[in-house]
Amino acid sequence: MTSKELKLGPVSLRATDGLILFSLAFFSLLALVFAGRVENWWWLILKNVVVGVVYVRVIHLSKKVQHRFWSFFLRLAPVVLAYAYLFGAVDKLQLIIHGEWLDDYVLDMEQYMFGLQPTLWLEQFVSKPLTEWMMFSYVIYVPMYPVLCGIIYFLRGDLAMEDYFFTLGFTNILCDIGFILFPVAGPIPHIGQLYTVPLDGYIWTYLGELMRSQLHYVGGTIPSPHCAAATIMWIMAWRYHRTSFWILSPIVISLYVSTFYGRYHYVTDAVVGVAVAFLALRIAPMLMRAWDKLASPRTV
C-alpha cells in the first residue's frame, strides 16, 4: 500500500489517480496514432481530456471534505466512474491492431481442448432457477464493487481502500489493453444464431439482459473483466475482511461460470480473466512502490 501523494501545483495525486490519468492519456495517444482506424478519434480524445479535467477537479475538492462518509463517497464515486468510463473508452480502439475479430481462434482452441463448444453444450442444463442464480451472480458484481470498498474503508481505513482501488483499477486496465491485443466479439455477436434454448428467468435475468443491452458493447471479452475484478475483490476480502470472503465465495465461484453460461464470454475469457487478476496482484505492489519513490521528494 502507498501512503504518498504526488503534489502537482494545487493538486495532490495518489497512485490510483496517477493510474487513471495515465490510462486516459494512453488511450488518447492510441486514438491519435491510429486515427485512421478509430471512428471519431478526435471526439474520443476530447472526451478523455474532459473526463481527466473533471476527475482532477473532483478529487481536489474531495480533499476539503471532513465528514468521513462524504469523504469516502467523494473518493469512491470518481474512481468507480472513471474505471467504468475507461471500459467504454476502449470500445473504438479494439480493432486498431488486427482489424478484425478473432473469435474463430478461441472457438477452434476450445473445440480442440473440450471436443465441443462449451457455451452450446451448456444449453442442456439451462433452467429458470439456474439461470436466475447465474444472472444474480453476474449482476451482483456491480453493487459488490462499492459495498466491499465501503466495508474495507470503514473497518480497515484509507490505506486499505487505496490498495483495493489501485489493484482493482490496474486489473481493469490490463483487461482493457487485452481487448486491443486480442479482440474477440463474444458468443452472442459471433455465434448467437446457434443458440436454441433461451435464457429465461425472473428479475435478476431481466437485469442481466438489461446490462447486456445497455452497458455492454461488441467485444470487451478477453480477458473477462467480470472474472478478473471479482477475483481481486475476493482476494481483497480475504486480506481485509474474512467474513466478506466467505460470504462472497459461492457468489464469485458462480460468477465465473455465469460469464459463459450467460453467453457473455467464452470459457477461455474467464480463465484468462482470473490469470490476469493474479498477474495484477503480483505487479501492483511494485507499481505502488515505484509511485512512492516518484512522490517521495514531494510527499504530502
C-alpha positions as CSV (number, residue, x, y, z in Angstrom):
1,M,0.0,0.0,0.0
2,T,1.1,3.5,-0.7
3,S,0.6,6.4,1.7
4,K,2.3,9.0,-0.5
5,E,0.8,11.6,-2.8
6,L,2.4,13.4,-5.6
7,K,1.8,17.2,-5.4
8,L,1.4,18.9,-8.7
9,G,0.6,22.5,-8.0
10,P,-2.7,22.7,-6.0
11,V,-3.5,19.0,-6.8
12,S,-2.3,16.0,-4.8
13,L,-2.4,12.7,-6.7
14,R,-2.5,9.2,-5.2
15,A,-1.3,6.2,-7.1
16,T,-4.8,5.4,-8.2
17,D,-5.2,8.9,-9.6
18,G,-2.0,8.5,-11.5
19,L,-3.2,5.2,-12.9
20,I,-6.4,6.7,-14.1
21,L,-4.9,9.8,-15.7
22,F,-2.1,7.7,-17.3
23,S,-4.8,5.4,-18.8
24,L,-6.7,8.3,-20.2
25,A,-3.6,9.8,-21.8
26,F,-2.5,6.3,-23.1
27,F,-5.9,5.7,-24.8
28,S,-5.9,9.2,-26.2
29,L,-2.4,8.6,-27.7
30,L,-3.6,5.3,-29.3
31,A,-6.6,7.2,-30.8
32,L,-4.2,9.8,-32.2
33,V,-1.6,7.3,-33.6
34,F,-4.3,5.1,-35.1
35,A,-6.6,8.0,-36.1
36,G,-7.3,6.3,-39.5
37,R,-8.7,3.2,-37.8
38,V,-10.6,4.9,-35.0
39,E,-14.1,6.2,-35.7
40,N,-14.4,9.8,-34.5
41,W,-10.9,9.7,-32.9
42,W,-10.9,13.4,-32.1
43,W,-14.1,13.0,-30.1
44,L,-12.7,10.2,-28.1
45,I,-9.6,12.3,-27.2
46,L,-11.8,15.3,-26.3
47,K,-13.9,13.1,-24.0
48,N,-10.8,11.7,-22.4
49,V,-9.5,15.2,-21.7
50,V,-12.8,16.4,-20.3
51,V,-13.0,13.3,-18.0
52,G,-9.5,13.8,-16.9
53,V,-10.1,17.5,-16.0
54,V,-13.3,16.8,-14.2
55,Y,-11.7,13.9,-12.3
56,V,-8.8,16.0,-11.1
57,R,-11.2,18.8,-10.1
58,V,-13.4,16.4,-8.1
59,I,-10.5,14.7,-6.2
60,H,-9.2,18.2,-5.4
61,L,-12.5,19.3,-3.9
62,S,-12.9,16.0,-2.0
63,K,-9.7,16.8,0.0
64,K,-11.6,19.6,1.7
65,V,-14.4,17.4,3.0
66,Q,-14.1,16.5,6.6
67,H,-17.1,14.3,7.2
68,R,-16.0,10.7,7.0
69,F,-18.9,9.3,4.9
70,W,-18.8,12.1,2.4
71,S,-15.0,11.9,2.2
72,F,-15.4,8.2,1.4
73,F,-18.2,8.8,-1.1
74,L,-16.3,11.6,-3.0
75,R,-13.3,9.3,-3.2
76,L,-15.4,6.2,-4.3
77,A,-17.6,7.9,-6.9
78,P,-15.0,9.4,-9.2
79,V,-12.7,6.4,-9.1
80,V,-15.5,3.9,-9.9
81,L,-17.0,6.1,-12.6
82,A,-13.5,6.7,-14.1
83,Y,-12.9,2.9,-14.4
84,A,-16.4,2.5,-15.9
85,Y,-15.6,5.2,-18.4
86,L,-12.3,3.6,-19.4
87,F,-14.1,0.4,-20.1
88,G,-16.3,2.2,-22.6
89,A,-13.5,4.3,-24.0
90,V,-11.6,1.3,-25.2
91,D,-14.6,0.2,-27.4
92,K,-13.5,2.1,-30.5
93,L,-9.8,1.0,-30.1
94,Q,-10.3,-2.7,-30.2
95,L,-9.6,-3.3,-33.9
96,I,-6.7,-0.9,-34.3
97,I,-4.1,-3.7,-34.5
98,H,-5.8,-6.7,-36.0
99,G,-8.7,-5.0,-37.9
100,E,-11.0,-8.0,-37.3
101,W,-12.5,-10.1,-34.5
102,L,-10.5,-13.2,-33.5
103,D,-13.4,-15.4,-32.1
104,D,-12.6,-18.3,-34.5
105,Y,-9.2,-18.8,-32.8
106,V,-10.9,-19.1,-29.5
107,L,-13.7,-21.4,-30.8
108,D,-11.1,-23.7,-32.5
109,M,-9.0,-23.9,-29.4
110,E,-12.0,-24.8,-27.2
111,Q,-13.2,-27.3,-29.7
112,Y,-9.7,-28.9,-29.7
113,M,-9.5,-28.9,-25.9
114,F,-13.0,-30.0,-25.0
115,G,-14.2,-31.7,-28.2
116,L,-17.3,-29.4,-28.2
117,Q,-18.3,-25.8,-27.8
118,P,-18.8,-25.2,-24.0
119,T,-21.4,-22.4,-24.3
120,L,-23.5,-24.5,-26.7
121,W,-23.1,-27.7,-24.6
122,L,-24.4,-25.9,-21.5
123,E,-27.8,-25.4,-23.2
124,Q,-28.8,-28.9,-21.9
125,F,-28.6,-27.6,-18.3
126,V,-30.5,-24.4,-18.8
127,S,-33.4,-23.9,-16.4
128,K,-35.2,-20.9,-15.0
129,P,-33.9,-21.4,-11.4
130,L,-30.3,-22.0,-12.6
131,T,-30.4,-19.0,-15.0
132,E,-31.7,-16.8,-12.2
133,W,-28.9,-17.8,-9.9
134,M,-26.3,-17.3,-12.6
135,M,-27.7,-13.9,-13.5
136,F,-27.8,-12.9,-9.8
137,S,-24.1,-13.9,-9.5
138,Y,-23.3,-11.9,-12.7
139,V,-25.2,-8.7,-11.8
140,I,-24.4,-8.6,-8.1
141,Y,-20.9,-7.9,-9.1
142,V,-21.9,-4.2,-9.7
143,P,-23.0,-3.3,-6.2
144,M,-20.4,-5.7,-4.7
145,Y,-17.8,-3.3,-6.1
146,P,-18.6,-0.3,-3.9
147,V,-20.1,-2.2,-1.0
148,L,-16.9,-4.2,-0.4
149,C,-14.9,-0.9,-0.8
150,G,-17.0,0.6,2.0
151,I,-16.5,-2.4,4.3
152,I,-12.8,-2.2,3.8
153,Y,-12.6,1.6,4.3
154,F,-14.7,1.8,7.4
155,L,-13.1,-1.3,9.1
156,R,-9.5,-1.1,7.9
157,G,-9.0,2.5,6.9
158,D,-8.0,4.7,4.0
159,L,-4.8,2.9,3.0
160,A,-6.5,-0.5,2.7
161,M,-9.1,1.2,0.5
162,E,-6.4,2.6,-1.8
163,D,-4.8,-0.8,-2.0
164,Y,-8.2,-2.2,-3.1
165,F,-8.7,0.7,-5.6
166,F,-5.3,0.5,-7.2
167,T,-5.2,-3.2,-7.6
168,L,-8.7,-3.4,-8.9
169,G,-8.1,-0.5,-11.3
170,F,-4.8,-1.9,-12.6
171,T,-6.6,-5.2,-13.3
172,N,-9.3,-3.4,-15.2
173,I,-6.7,-1.6,-17.3
174,L,-4.9,-4.8,-18.1
175,C,-8.3,-6.2,-19.4
176,D,-8.9,-3.0,-21.4
177,I,-5.5,-3.5,-23.1
178,G,-6.3,-7.2,-23.7
179,F,-9.3,-6.1,-25.7
180,I,-7.0,-4.4,-28.1
181,L,-4.3,-7.0,-28.2
182,F,-6.7,-9.9,-28.9
183,P,-10.1,-8.5,-29.9
184,V,-13.0,-11.0,-29.5
185,A,-16.6,-10.1,-30.3
186,G,-18.1,-12.6,-27.9
187,P,-20.6,-15.6,-28.1
188,I,-23.8,-13.7,-28.9
189,P,-22.4,-11.4,-31.7
190,H,-20.4,-14.2,-33.2
191,I,-22.4,-17.4,-32.9
192,G,-25.7,-16.1,-31.4
193,Q,-27.7,-17.8,-34.2
194,L,-26.6,-21.2,-32.9
195,Y,-28.3,-20.9,-29.5
196,T,-31.7,-22.6,-29.5
197,V,-32.5,-22.5,-25.7
198,P,-33.5,-19.1,-24.4
199,L,-32.1,-17.9,-21.0
200,D,-35.5,-17.3,-19.3
201,G,-35.6,-16.3,-15.6
202,Y,-37.0,-13.6,-13.4
203,I,-35.8,-10.3,-12.0
204,W,-32.1,-11.0,-12.0
205,T,-32.3,-12.4,-15.5
206,Y,-34.1,-9.2,-16.6
207,L,-31.3,-7.2,-15.0
208,G,-28.6,-9.3,-16.6
209,E,-30.1,-8.9,-20.1
210,L,-30.5,-5.2,-19.4
211,M,-26.8,-5.0,-18.6
212,R,-26.1,-6.8,-21.8
213,S,-28.1,-4.5,-24.0
214,Q,-27.4,-1.2,-22.3
215,L,-23.9,-1.4,-20.8
216,H,-22.0,-3.8,-22.9
217,Y,-20.7,-3.4,-26.5
218,V,-19.4,-5.9,-29.0
219,G,-16.1,-7.0,-27.8
220,G,-14.7,-6.3,-24.3
221,T,-14.4,-10.0,-24.0
222,I,-11.0,-11.4,-23.3
223,P,-9.8,-11.2,-20.6
224,S,-13.2,-11.3,-18.8
225,P,-13.4,-8.1,-16.7
226,H,-16.0,-9.7,-14.5
227,C,-13.8,-12.7,-13.7
228,A,-10.7,-10.6,-13.2
229,A,-12.3,-7.9,-11.0
230,A,-14.3,-10.4,-9.0
231,T,-11.1,-12.4,-8.3
232,I,-9.5,-9.2,-6.9
233,M,-12.5,-8.4,-4.8
234,W,-12.5,-11.9,-3.4
235,I,-8.8,-11.8,-2.5
236,M,-9.1,-8.3,-1.0
237,A,-11.9,-9.6,1.1
238,W,-9.6,-12.3,2.3
239,R,-6.9,-9.8,3.1
240,Y,-9.1,-7.3,4.9
241,H,-12.4,-8.9,6.0
242,R,-12.6,-12.6,6.2
243,T,-16.3,-12.7,6.8
244,S,-16.9,-11.0,3.5
245,F,-14.6,-13.5,1.8
246,W,-16.7,-16.5,3.0
247,I,-20.0,-14.7,2.0
248,L,-18.6,-13.9,-1.4
249,S,-17.1,-17.4,-2.1
250,P,-20.2,-19.1,-3.6
251,I,-21.1,-15.9,-5.5
252,V,-17.7,-15.5,-7.0
253,I,-17.4,-19.1,-8.0
254,S,-20.8,-19.0,-9.6
255,L,-19.9,-15.7,-11.3
256,Y,-17.0,-17.4,-13.1
257,V,-19.5,-20.0,-14.5
258,S,-22.2,-17.3,-15.2
259,T,-19.9,-15.5,-17.6
260,F,-20.1,-18.3,-20.1
261,Y,-23.4,-19.9,-19.0
262,G,-25.0,-16.5,-19.7
263,R,-23.2,-16.3,-23.1
264,Y,-21.3,-13.1,-22.2
265,H,-18.0,-14.8,-22.6
266,Y,-16.2,-18.0,-23.8
267,V,-14.7,-20.3,-21.2
268,T,-11.2,-19.0,-22.3
269,D,-12.2,-15.5,-21.4
270,A,-13.0,-16.5,-17.9
271,V,-9.8,-18.4,-17.4
272,V,-7.6,-15.6,-18.8
273,G,-9.5,-13.1,-16.6
274,V,-8.6,-15.0,-13.5
275,A,-5.0,-15.3,-14.7
276,V,-4.9,-11.5,-15.3
277,A,-6.1,-10.9,-11.8
278,F,-3.2,-12.9,-10.3
279,L,-0.8,-11.1,-12.6
280,A,-2.1,-7.8,-11.4
281,L,-1.7,-8.9,-7.8
282,R,2.0,-9.5,-8.4
283,I,2.7,-6.3,-10.3
284,A,0.5,-3.8,-8.5
285,P,2.7,-3.7,-5.3
286,M,5.8,-3.0,-7.4
287,L,3.9,-0.1,-9.2
288,M,2.8,1.3,-5.9
289,R,6.4,1.2,-4.6
290,A,7.5,3.0,-7.8
291,W,4.9,5.6,-7.1
292,D,6.2,6.1,-3.6
293,K,9.6,6.8,-5.0
294,L,8.3,9.2,-7.5
295,A,6.3,11.0,-4.9
296,S,8.9,11.0,-2.1
297,P,10.6,14.3,-2.9
298,R,7.2,16.0,-2.8
299,T,5.2,14.0,-0.3
300,V,2.0,15.2,1.4
